[in-house]
Amino acid sequence: MRFPEGFVWGVSTSSYQIEGGAPDDGRGRSIWDTYCATPGKVANGDTGEVACDHYHRYAEDLDLMRDLGAKVYRFSIMWPRVFPEGGGALNAKGLDFYDRIVDGLLERGMRAWPCLYHWDLPQALQDRGGWANRDIAGWFAEYTAVVAKRLGDRVENWVTFNEPSVSAWVGYEEGRHAPGLTDPRAAVRAAHHLNLAHGRAVAVLRDLTPRAGVGTVVPIHKARPLPQFKERDGHLAALFEDKWNGVFLDPIYRGRYPDSVVERFAEHVRDGDLEEIHRPIDFLGVNHYFPSYIKACPNGAWPFMHADPPLYFRRTEMNWAIDGHAFYEVLKIVQERCGNPPVYVTENGGAFIDVVGADGRVDDQDRIAYYREYLAGLQRAVSEGADVRGFMPWSLLDNFEWAHGYGKRFGLVHVDYRTQKRTPKASFDFMREVIAANALPGI
């Protein structure tokens, strides 16, 4: 599979899902620690307290990335590991850990793409309202400045947020993620404050690390009504895309909220907010896994809800439809909605049942087939002018999969959670071959 010259290959992870080390070196409590401790919220009562023990095994994991052929690593920084209370006293040992990550990447010929927020908000800030409190935009800017001053001399690209839509809609409206609220109005406030915090962080990063690129990561959805209700619910698909895509893309690229949702946001937007959010960025990170099927929900906070995909689709263990054409469609959505910005695919992958064979190998052919189909969709979008510049599969390691606990595996590397043994899967070998076939001398 051939990709454009200079195409960047990497890999992605997130802090709470892999680090563990919860009681170590002064880390503070996050909203996911609290959520996991709430009975019935996470499958099997699982927590991220140990996870993949990346906090202690990071060097082994960086070696795996190097062996894969990855040239960039998008990882996230755990805010409560740096500031246990969200602000105030700095936890030097926590920031030292990310210093070691960045240096370890450089030593192995890779580049650091830190993400400042991947859902693990300090619980101390949630106690003050979390993302529903407008003050959080300032708190996030202060945290950003401290991290940028420490790591900025060695960072190539910064990511402000991973999937702010999930933080707002799933965490504050649906309650399926931390902090587990079901308050639609608070979710809208949270969405606006996440956007405002992004804009302020961009300003901080431009000031402190002017040579680094700055971007954000949004999960782009292609919405479809169920086939039997295509005519009736077609307009709902457009509203779904405005909620999930437009609320976080349009303020950045167009300086406004979509017309279909602007009334919901009007009471939260103050003079100057949209100008702050509308600051130019250097790239957009796109996460995508599946097409989103929806159906009418007349009495809900929004007039639609998620629906199971039609039965004719092959599915992952998450019950997500496998459809590489949808990947092509979302890349075209970005091309058209955002003016064809530089795009890096920062997450894409599938959860499957992975069995360690008698020979010690994991022959995950389903995952390989998934990647073949989705990479083909990416190639088609590029051939039609989409400015896609890189691909980072999700994920390097099997890990804590949020409310699903440890029951769903996405990794290129199998993790035995009892022994912490890492075993590269057949998909690791496949991705290594794809990367090697597209590598350029000196890259």
Disulfide bonds with the S-S distance in Angstrom:
none
